[in-house]
């Protein structure tokens, strides 16, 4: 029984959805070995009939248990831009500096997210449009919603906290941004990005020693 449990923990079974919200045919996403923080690198595995799938979420191809669904779309499929969840995943990835090779031009669809009823999606659209003050409010709510889920998903909290921090930085709210980046860093202590962002926020807040 112990070895079965170890096998399960070492190789989590991941749900995969596409632009239709359904399981894409001929596509699976496999997890590698966990790092020191318990995050797994993901690998897209496709059959000969799977055409040209692209993993767009999680934004950096990593996740930690408990995990939400991975999102895979077909490269160049314009219909993917009709799904706001997919568009938000693409937009968030772009804002986080990891633009997926989708073969699409998603800018217009991302900007349209500013009208989304979902707080995180709305925040992504507003941040993409450089409407920072409005993005701060939307992303604050989006992050809070993810933190308060019955089963919080680390791979959703981590990017939401970074995006919220980015919006706060643009509004020159450096102390609040440092707190947001700390939320991200606590989800993934070994990741250098949130630590660097927090240090920069503290320097701009006039508190460089607090980041050491």
N, C-alpha and C positions, 0 to 999 in steps of 0.2 A: 504493500500500500504506500509506503514511504517513497519508493522509487517512482510510482505513478504520479504522486503529488509533485515530486521534483520535476518530472517530465512536463507536467502541465504548466508549472511556474516558469520553466525554462523556455517553453515554446507556446505562448498564448495564442488562442484561436481568435482571429480578428474578423469582425464583421466588415464587409466591403459593400459600398453602394456606389451607384453611378449617377449620371445626370437625371435619370428617371426616378431615382430613389430606390432602385432595385439592384439586386446582385448582378454585376456584369458577368456575362458568360465567358468562360475560359480564363478567368482572372482570379488569382489569389494574392494575398499580401502576407508574406512570411516575416517573422521577427527573428533577429539574430540574438546574440548573447547580450544580457543586460549590462549596462555600465555600472559604475560605483553608486550611482543615484537610483538605479533600478529602471533606467530608460532603455528601451530596445530600438535598435536601428531596423528600419523596415525595408523589405525588398519586394518589388513587384515581380510576380511570376505569371507568365501567360502561356496559353496553349497556342497551337498554330492557327486556331480559328479566332483568336482574340483581337486581331487587327493591330491597332497602335494605341494601346492604353497608356495613360499618364497618371501617376499618383500626385494628387494636388493637395491632399490633407491627410495627415498632419503636415503643416507647412514645411517642416524641415526633415520629414521622413523619419521621425522618432516618436515614441509614445511610451507611456508608463501605465501599468495597471492601477485602477480599472481604466479600460480604454473605451472610447467612443468609436464609431465607425470610421474606417478609412474611406476617403472619396477618390474614386478613379473615374476618369472620363476618357473618351476617345479624342486623340489629338485632332484638332481641326473641326470638331463637331460644333457647329454654331448653335445647335439646340441646347447645348450646355449653358449658354448665356441666358436662357429663359428660366433657369432654376436659380433663385436668389441665394440659396444655401451654397451652391457651387460657386456662384459669382463672389460671394463673401469670402469663401476659402481662397479663391484666386487673388482677390483684392488684399486680403490680410497677408498672404504670402508675399505679394509685391511690396507692401508697406514694410514688411519685416526683412526685406532685402533678399528674398529667395524666390524670384519670379519663376513659376513653372513653365516649361516649354509646351504650351498648349496648342500652339499654332493659331491662336485666336487673338483678336484685338478687343479686350474686355473693358476698356476705359469707360465707354458710355454706359455699359451695364453696371459697372461699379459705382459710378456717380449716381445712378438711379436708386441705389441702395439707401440713399439719404431719406427716402420715403418708406423704407421698410418698417413694418410694425415690430420687428425684432430689434431690441436695443443694440446688440453687438453688430448686427448687419448694418443698421443705421449709422453706428459709429464708424464703421469701416468706410462707408460711402462719404460721410462728412469729413473724415480725416483725409481721404483721398482727394476730396475737393478743397482741402486746406481751410475748411471752416472749423477752426480749432476749438473755439469756445463751445460750439454746439457738440462737437465730437467729444469733448471732455465729459459732458453730461451723459451722452448716450453710452460711451464706453465705460463710465463709472457704473452705470446700471447693468450693462452687459456683463461686466466682471463680477458684480455682486450676485447676479442671477446664477452665474456659473459656480461661484463659491457656495451658494446656498442650496444647490441641487442635493437631492437625497443621497445620490452617489456622485460626488464631485469628480470630474475628469481632469487629471493633471495636464493633459495635452490640449485642453481647452482653456484652462485657467492661465497657464504659462504665456501663451501669445496674447491673450486678452489683457493681462497685466502690463505687458510690454507696450502694447498699442495705447493703452490708457496713459502710461507714463510718457509716451511720445507726444500725445496730445497736450498733456500738462506742460511738458518742456516747451512746446511751441507757444503756450500761453505764459511762459516764464514763471510758472508755479513750481519752482525747483524743489522745494521741500516735499510737496505732495508727490511730485514725480519720483523722488528718491524712495518714498514709501511704496509706490506702485512697483518700482523695479525690485524692491526688496521682496515683495509678494512673489514676483517671478523667480527671484533667486532662491527663495525657500522651496519652490517647487522643484528646482533643479540646481542644487548648490554647486555642482561641478561645471556648470555652463559659464563661460566667460562673458557672454553678451550682457546679461542683466547686471552683473557685477560692474562691468565697465560703464554701462549706462548710469547706474546708481552713483558711481564715483564722480562722473561728469556732472550729474545733477547736484551733488553735494558741493563740488567745487564752485559751481555757479550760484549756489545758495550761500556761499561764504563759509562752508563748514567742511573743508577738505579732510580734516582730521577724523571726522565721523565715519568716513568711508574706509578707514584702515582697520 
